[in-house]
Amino acid sequence: MARLNTWTGPMDDAVEAILSFIKLAYDRDDDGLELSNALHGIFDELKDDLCVLIEYPYVDKVFRDSYYSYFSSKHQDYSRYCLRVALFAQPIREKDFRSPDKFNYLQENFLGYIVIRPTFPKILGRSLLSKKAIEDDGFLCCTFKENVAINGVKLDVSGFSHCSQDGETITCAETTIWSVMEYFGHKYADYKPTYPSKIVNVLHETSTERMIPSPGLSDSQISYALRRFGFGTYMYSLDLNTNPAEMERIISIYTDSGIPTIAILNNEFTSHAIVVIGHETDKALDFAKQKKTKIDYLDEEIDYIDYANIKKRFVIQDDNLAPYRLIDLRNPTSENYEDPKFEGCTIQTVVVPLYKKIYLEAIRAKKLLLAVLVDRDFGYKFDKNFVFKAFLTSSRSFKNHIVHLTTLDPTVKDGLLKTPMPKFIWCAEIYSSHNFSRNIAGGLIIVDATEPLAGKKDGFIFGGYPDKVIMKDGNKFINLQKGFKTYKEFKNNLQ
C-alpha cells in the first residue's frame, strides 16, 4: 500500500483531480465519461466556492465490510482501498493539518465528506454532508453528529448519511436500512449503526434464496430487518389503510417528529425505496389559499388548517440521486428523474421505524389530540383558521426545550417540567395565523404515546391555552388560570 497521498484545491477542479487519482490508484480510464458524469451528479449540486481535500488510500468501513463479505471472493481483483473527499467552506492548505493553531479554523469550515469506492462504474460510496454544503439549502432535516479524522485531524460534522448502491451487495432497500440505522445508531443508545453484511445475514433467516448479489427487498423485508434491529416498525399502505392524501399527511407528521421514514415508490415498471428526512423551510403563507379542514366544537363547526396539509416539498436521500434532493410527495420522481421507467411513480408504502414502546401511531394520535381539543373539560375553542401541528417526541427532548424557554410563565414552566410523562409523547401546537410566522403557539396539547387505546381522559397529560392551563397530577387534573401565550415552536430533531 502506498503512503497517504493528498490533494487540496477548489471545487472547480475537484472532479478532474478525483479522476486523476482513480487513474493512478486503480488504473481506470473514464471511458465514455461514465465516471465523470457520476461525479458531476453529486458535485454539481454543491456550492461552487468550496474547497476540497482528497485522501488516498482510505479505509472505508462500509466498503471494507462489502469487500470482505463479497468482493474479495470474486475472480476479478478489487482494491480494498477508497478515496475520500473532504469539503471545506473556506480555502485550506495541506500544512493546516499539521498546524494545531489551524485546527479550530478547519473545524469551523468542515462540511463533510464523500467516499469514492472502486466498484466501477458505481463509484459513489457513503457520504455525510452538512446541508451548508448544498447549493439549495433552504430546508430542515434530520441530522446526527459524527466525529471523523480528516488527514489525521478529528473534526465533527452534522448531516444525514447517503450512499449510492453498488448493484451487487447493496440496492436501494439496503441503503435505506443502512442510512436509517446510521441516524438512530449515532443519536440513541438503544440502537447501533450496521453494515451491509449484517443486513444480509438478518434477511437470510426469512429468504428462500441467496441474498447476494442482492435482488432487492420488499417493503415487508425492510420492515422485518428494522424490527430485528430493535424497532417497533409500523407500515402504511395505499392498499390497506390509507389514501394518497392521508399518506402525505402521515409522512409530514413523522418528518416533523424527527423520524426518517422509508417510502416505497412504485409504478408498473419498477419499485424503489427512498428515505424522507425533512422538508422545505416554511415560507410566508397566504392563509386564504390554504386547504381548510372542519372541526366540530360543541356548538358550531369551524375551519382550521392542518399543518400536514400545507403544501411543501420534502427532503429525501435517494441512492440514485445526489444527497438532499427535494421532491413533491404526490409526484416523487417528476423533478429528479429523466429515465422513463420511473415516470408516474407514486408512494405505495411507508415504513416507519418507531421506538418499540411507542404504541400510538400517527393517525390515531392525531384523532386523540383533536378529540382533546374539542372536549368540554380538556379543550379550548380557538378562533377559526387556526393552525394545528401534530408531532411525536421524547419527553426528555421536550422538557429540555421547555427549560430553555425564558418567556414562559414560571408556574406553568415548573409544572410542565415536574409533570410525570412517558418516554414518548404526542404533542399538538396550535397557532393563530398572526403568530404562525413568528413561531409562537397559543396552545399546546400533550397525550401519552404509550397508550394505543387511551381515551381523552386516560391519554391526556397537558393542555395549555390562551387563558388557562390544565395539568394531570396522578389521577387528578389541576386547572391554572394562567395564560399560555409565549410558547416557542419545538423544532424536534430537524435542523
Secondary structure, DSSP 8 states (H G I E B T S, - for coil): ----EEEEEEGGGHHHHHHHHHHHHH----GGGHHHHHHHHHHTTB-TT-EEEEEEEE--HHHHHHHHHTGGGSSS---S-EEEEEEESS---GGGGG-GGGHHHHHHHEEEEEEE-SSTT--EEEEEE-GGGBSS--EEEB-EEEEEEETTEEEEEEE--B----SSS--HHHHHHHHHHHHHHHH-TT-----HHHHHHHHHTT-SS--SS-----HHHHHHHHHHTTB--EEEETTTT--HHHHHHHHHHHHHTT--EEEEEE-SS-EEEEEEEEEE------GGGS--EEEE-SS-EEEEEEGGGS---EEEE-TTS-SSEEEBTTBTTTTT---GGGTT-EEEEEEE--BTT----HHHHHHHHHHHHT-TTT-----TTEEEEEEEEEHHHHHHHHHT-SSS-HHHHHHHHHS---SEEEEEEEE-HHHHTTTEESEEEEEETT-TT--HHHHEEEEEETTEEEEEETTEEEEE------EE---TTB-
